[in-house]
Amino acid sequence: MDETSRAYDVVVIGAGPVGENVADRAAAAGLSTVIVERELLGGECSFWACEPSKALLRPVTARADALRVPGLSRAVRGPLDVDAVLAHRDRMAAHWKDDDQVDWLDSVSVDLVRGHGRLTGPREVSVQTPDGDTVRLTARHAVALCTGTGTALPDLPGLDTVRPWTNREATTADRVPRRLVVVGGGVVAVELATAWQALGSRVTLLARGETLLRKMEPFAGELVADGLHEAGVDLRLGTRVASVHRENGGDGPVRITLADGAELTSDEILFATGRAPRTTDAGLETIGLTPGDWLTVDDTCRVTAVPDGWLYAVGDVNGRALMTHQGKYQARIAGAAIGARAGKAPVDDVRWGAHAATADHVAVPQVVFTTPEVASVGLTTREARRTGRRVEVVDYDLGRLAGAQQYAEDYRGRARMLVDATNGTVAGVTFVGPGVGELLHSATIAVTGEVPIERLWHAVPAFPTISEVWLRLLETYRDAGGR
């Protein structure tokens, strides 16, 4: 076993999209930078989450839309070509090879060490390589922990014997299980239930809560539940799993016992029951922090509990907003902050968010790629009430729009805009309906820019498009006595 030591200005642990962006910004500032990765460069999003899951879902949502288009619906009534869908998924996941990312790192002058990296003290990282060697890295300025999250599996009797699916197995499977039980009621659960039902599984979705997508507006979960029912999913709300067991010595189907004593049998069981930070084996104990914890950070992603400010926790690992696009946003801020604090770049307080809350607090956009789609940004009604923020709620039936009627027959959807009652700006927006994901960035700009309602009247939507909903929301607000 060999041991080597190297020193860099910045050491990044984790080469998903977040770590890659931190490393890119640090290197662009003139800092020598190394990135450490134990799996594939590109991380969870590229290989086991965003890219493969949306590749599975795109044919599903496209067919659902086509089934409501006159003159086209008859042509798309047959089953999906499963082999073609899975082949498309494989291409979008680059066949689980990271050659392109390695080439990109070379192009931006960032070094790579493959292996499991963990902190061993202030500004020190030890990497165990696949060959059994040890590489000791020292950071002159900063260490960025970008290790993301993994599935938080429940503590269930028999779980360790059933080989449960997580998002990783569900996005890489090369066959369609005849029966699939999905446990969970959040985004991952409803998206993967949508995909596998359309690909031919008989899907049963078990959710502990009485609604789906409970962090969003209630109507979002209700309309997604309707879509799942129509697709043939057996949806059971208010249901808790008590135990699981795989029959025939671990080679047979999964027997699932529910809290009410009912039993189900399935070929596979997928747990989409939340996420946990990958900090259990990150060496946090060597710097006085607790392994397995989320890491609290300031608005430049610097860990607040670490003296001298050398440790950054960027992306999912800090628990602020568990989405790839938000992690990359944080990475751009953190990379600029590291460069500036090292004296390699000008300090830009506006970019850092020193004068206003950063967008991972107030304007987090999210799309749920189900049928129908859900798109949301900013506050929900529930969150406004919880935080004591006074808002006026404006609702509109998307199906009334000429653009929606052009999009699909029997278009069903709903829009909600929250207006800050104090300053007359848009505080939150939720859209539910086919194709609404592409409406989201306009809402994100309105919320992030704190656009006054008076100015939105001058943003004229094209006719006939679904984006005309903005005009209808403004008219509804005015007619209700608003500005």
Secondary structure, 3 states (H helix, E strand, C coil): CCEEEEEEEEEEECCCHHHHHHHHHHHHCCCCEEEEECCCCCHHHHHHCHHHHHHHHHHHHHHHHHCCCCCCHHHHCCCCCHHHHHHHHHHHCHHHCCHHHHHHHHHCCCEEEECEEEEEECCEEEEECCCCCEEEEEEEEEEEECCCEEECCCCCCCHHHCCCECHHHHHHCCCCCCEEEEECCCHHHHHHHHHHHHHCCEEEEEECCCCCCCCCCHHHHHHHHHHHHHHCCEEEECCCEEEEEEHHHHCCCEEEEECCCCEEEECEEEECCCEEECCCCCCHHHHCCCCCCCCCECCCCEECCCHHHCEEECHHHHCCCCCHHHHHHHHHHHHHHHHHHCCCCCCCHHHHCCCCCCHHHHCCCEEECCCCEEEEEECCHHHHHHHCCCEEEEEEEHHHCHHHHHHCCCCCCEEEEEEECCCCEEEEEEEEECCHHHHHHHHHHHHHCCCEHHHHCCCCCCCCCHHHHHHHHHHHHHHCCCC
